[in-house]
């Protein structure tokens, strides 16, 4: 719940204490509203022509000389500030859980129909991506078989996804999630053995992790916690057995590239840079799939 400080009191004005968001007193931040100079967190900051403003200043932005539309709340990436900054994250989490329950109910038959593998899956003779079932690149992103697998991925989705959705906006966040997952699937299809099965949201989660690194650097936050988390996840990726490291690396690279475009795009060409980068990532995914399919034919 949003909370307001007593009138005239800045909650960050405590001796030897780091500044905290005036609307969320428990959140430390290094960002201040360029109009009222109160500290604001990434969820509250609204992109302005110079720096960021708080929602109160944006709503009461009289005397700016701009059209009212210019004062509509915007995220750091230029997206619309939503009333529920975790809506897309909740929907994605719900889809993953629903598919997991469906797999438990139906069994291996559903797994065979949705998981990712390159070509005919001996001894069952199932068709793969090389036989034209490109949908497996997408469906495998929402597929989990073990409880621990979906638990780790959904915790990562909730912890990383909510702040990113608030900072990027719903459309940009959804593009980041889906393209990171597709990039992970494409790299797995390119490098892994044709009959090696792969499933899980890990490619998308690594994309969110890479985007979090870029966002935190953009906000001048302490990078040590997120870099330590990234290093730990990469360590697990390359030391634990049974992990499709290709999906992790593909998702991470795509997430970093997309996030750079999202938070560093110049204002006057923001949409072109952001969605152009997303289009280039999608073209790269398609190119990889076409090249691998040709090699396997």
Secondary structure as GFF3:
##gff-version 3
##sequence-region A 1 297
A	DSSP	beta_strand	31	32	.	.	.	ID=ss1
A	DSSP	beta_strand	39	40	.	.	.	ID=ss2
A	DSSP	beta_strand	46	47	.	.	.	ID=ss3
A	DSSP	beta_strand	52	53	.	.	.	ID=ss4
A	DSSP	alpha_helix	55	59	.	.	.	ID=ss5
A	DSSP	three_ten_helix	68	71	.	.	.	ID=ss6
A	DSSP	alpha_helix	87	106	.	.	.	ID=ss7
A	DSSP	alpha_helix	108	114	.	.	.	ID=ss8
A	DSSP	three_ten_helix	129	131	.	.	.	ID=ss9
A	DSSP	alpha_helix	136	139	.	.	.	ID=ss10
A	DSSP	three_ten_helix	140	142	.	.	.	ID=ss11
A	DSSP	alpha_helix	147	168	.	.	.	ID=ss12
A	DSSP	alpha_helix	170	191	.	.	.	ID=ss13
A	DSSP	alpha_helix	202	218	.	.	.	ID=ss14
A	DSSP	alpha_helix	224	239	.	.	.	ID=ss15
A	DSSP	alpha_helix	245	264	.	.	.	ID=ss16
A	DSSP	three_ten_helix	267	269	.	.	.	ID=ss17
A	DSSP	alpha_helix	270	296	.	.	.	ID=ss18
###
